[in-house]
Amino acid sequence: MSNLTAWERISLVHQKDRPTVRDYIPMIFDSFIEMHGDRSFGDDPAIVGGIAYFKGRPVTVIGQVKGRNLEENKASNFAMPHPEGYRKALRLMKQAEKFHRPVICFIDTPGAFCGIGAEERGQGEAIARNLFELMRLQTNVISIVLGEGGSGGALALGVCDELAMLENAVYSIISPRGFASILWKDASREQEAANRSRITAEDLIELGVAEKMIPEAPGGAHLGPEETAQNISAYLEDALQRFRDVPVETLLEGRYHKFRKIGEFSEGPESGL
């Protein structure tokens, strides 16, 4: 799998049989109780969230929902959340903080919905509020990119103490088609853009954006969802144990520096950087 290009990995995460967060939740967690609504406007099926047990420990689980077919995708708005989805997620995160539960976020979205209604209800503010509140949330936050992590729509669930990615997942500020359209004014060059964008798990670990890569089943998660779920579970067990006794002040300081360092680079010895 490590020899696959970014474009080939994008093709894998777009497989219609690739497991979604609704597949993984029952395979990884026990007694999941879904919670609905943002207590302001309504519920957003593009984000699922609730309380569950992981290895006997209560946790809050939040994830972006993709569908396997057209009807499921229409029901979840093709995993593009509205502002009420992000506000629902934040409500559950604040509840988790109150009861000292770890928060586990599953990212899988091409980006936040950009329709007129979403803009009228404050899409930008909802995403910004999540970034602001997550940066200082006084409980452990672990985020995992299952397939696509697109722009601010993904980052609204991605401010965390540790970011992991499935082996074939991608995480980017813009889609390859958008990249090609802006840079070259030619959307047909999206494959080239994907392979030049450094959006794979290995790239993002090297760049310091992500910390861990979770192996998928051979051939991709769609060929072995149970094996992939076991790998996610093993990662979560290790991560939650490592962060279990970390003081809140240390968590917040580490989270702050994790994101402050993103974007640092050097251009060679002559630059002096």
N, C-alpha and C positions, 0 to 999 in steps of 0.2 A: 504493500500500500504506500510505503514511503516514497516510491518512485512516481506516483501519480502527480500530474500537474494540477494547478489550481482549477483550471477549467474542467478537468476530468472529475475532480472532487465535487465541483458544483453540479455536474451531471448526476453524481451519486446522491447528493442531498436532495435533488429534485425527483428521485425515484418515487413513484406513487405509493410503493409499498414500504417506504422508509418509516420506521416507527416514530410516532409522535409522543408528545408529553402524556397524552391520555393512555397510550400503551405502556409507557414506562412507570407511571405512578402506581398502578396495582402490582407491578412486578418488583418494585423497590420498596414501597412503603406499606404499612399496615393501617387499617381503620381510617382511611382518608375520608374526611368530612369536608365537602366543598361548601364554600361560602360565596355569596353573591352580592353584587351591588356596591356602589361607591358612597351611598347615603347622601347623594346630592342630585344625580340625574337618573341613573339606572344601572343596569348590568351590561357588561361587555363580554360576549362569548369568545372574543379573541384572546382573553386572558382567563385562565383557570387558577383558582387559589383556594387554599383551605389548610386545615390542620391534619396532621397524620403522625404516626409513630414510625421512627426509624431505629431498628435494633432496640426497641423498648424505650426510646427517648422521644418526647414530643418535639415536633418541628413544624414550622410553617413552610408550605410548598406553594410556589407561584410559577406559572409557566405560560408561554405563548402557544396558542393552539393552532396547529395545522390540520388540514383534513386529508383524507385519502382519495376523495373523489370530488366531483364538482359540487354536489349537494353539501357535503361536509365543509368544503372550503367556503361556500357561500354563507353557511351558518356561522362560521368563525371569521368572516370577512377576510379570508385568505391570510390569516395570522397577522393582520395589520390592525393594531389596537386603536380605539378611539380614546379620547382623554378620560372618559369614565373608566376604561380598563386600567389605565395607569393610576387613577385615583383609588380604584378598588385594590390594586396591588399595594399602594402606599398605606391604605387603611389596615390591611393585613400585616404589613411590616411593622407598623406602630403597635398593633396588638401584640405581635411577637416580642417586641421590645419590652412592653409592659410585663409580660409573663416570662421573660428571659428564655424564649425559645430561639434556637438558630433559625435563620431564614435560608431556604434553598431555592434559587431561581433557575429556571430552565429557559434559555433564550433560543427562539427559533422564529425569526420574522424577517421579511424583506425590508421592513421599515414601518414606521407609524403611518396610519391612514391620513391622507392629506386632502380629504374631501371638505366641502364648504361647511357642513355641519360640525365636523371635528374642529375646524378652525374657529368657528363661531363659539364653540364651547371651551376654547382655550387649550388647544393641543400643545402649543409651545410651552405655555405655563405649566401644564400638567407634567410634561417631561422634565422641565427645569426644576420643578418642585421635588420630583423623585430624586434627581441628582443631588440636590441640596440636602434633602432629608436622609438619604442613604449615606452620604458622606459622614454624617454624625450619628447614625443609628447605633444605639448602645447595645447591640447584640451581634453575634457572629453572622456574617453573610457570605454564602458560597454561591457562585454562579457557574453554570455549565452551558456552553453553546452546543445544542444538539444538531443543528444543521446550518441555518443561515443566521448571522448576526448582522443586521443591517442598520447602520447609522444610529441616530438618537433613539429610534424606536427600540433598538436592542440595548443601548447604553442605559436606558431608564431602568432596566433590571440588571445592569452589569457593573454598577459601582459596588464593589465587594472587597472582602479580605483576600480572596483567592479566586481567580478565574481559570476554569478548566475548559477544554474543548474536546469534543469527540474527534477521532483521528481524521475524519474527512470533512469536518465542519469548516466553515469560513466565517470571517469576522471582518467587516469593512465599514468605511465611512460612506461609501456609495457603491451602487451596483456596478459591475463591469460595463454594462450598457451605458449607464450614466457617465462613468469615467470616460469611455470612448467618445460619447457625444460631446462632452465638455472639452476634453483635451484635443481631440482630433476632428471634431465636428463630423464624426462618422460612426454611427452606432454599430455598423457591421463589423467593426474591429473589437467587439466585446471580448472575444476569446483571447486576443493579444493583450487586451487591458487586464483581464483576469490573471494571466500568467505573469504580468509585470507588477501587479499591485501588492504582492507579499501579504496575502490574506489567509494563508493556511495556518494550521496549528503550529507547525514547526517555525514558520516565519514569526508568528506573534510571540512565541516563547523566546525566540532569539532577540526580538525587539523589546522584550520586557513588558508586553501588554498582557499576556497570559502566563500562567505559571505551570500548568500541567496539561498533558495530552492523554486522553483516555482511549485505549485501543478499542476498535470495533471488531465484530466478528469478521473472519476472512471473507473478502469480497464486498464488505459493507454491512452496515447495521441491518439493512432490509433482509439480508440472508441469514441473520442470526440474532433476532431481537433479544432472546433470553440471554445469550452470551454477552451481548453488549450491555444489557441491564445489569448483569452480574458485575461487569467491569465498572459501571457507574457506581454501583453499590459499594464495591471495594474501595473505590476512590473516596466516596463520601464518608465511609467508616473511618478511613485514615485521616481525612481532612478535619472532620468534626472532633476527632480525638486530639489532634494537634492543637486545635484552637480552644478546646474545652475549658482549660484553666487560665487562659490568657486574660489578664486584667483588661477592663474596658478601655482604660486610657491608652494601653499599648495597642489594642485593636484599632482605635481611632487614629493614632499616630501612624501606624503602619499603612492604613487605608489612605491616609492623606499623602504620604510619600509615594505610595504605589502609583497614584495618578499624577502627582506632580512631576515624576520623572519621565512620563510618556512624552515623546517628542524630542528628547535629547539625542544628539547625534554628533559625529565628528566627520571631518572631510579629509583627514590625512595628517601626517606629522607637520606639514608646513602650515597648517591652519592654526596650530597652537591650541586646539580645542581638546 
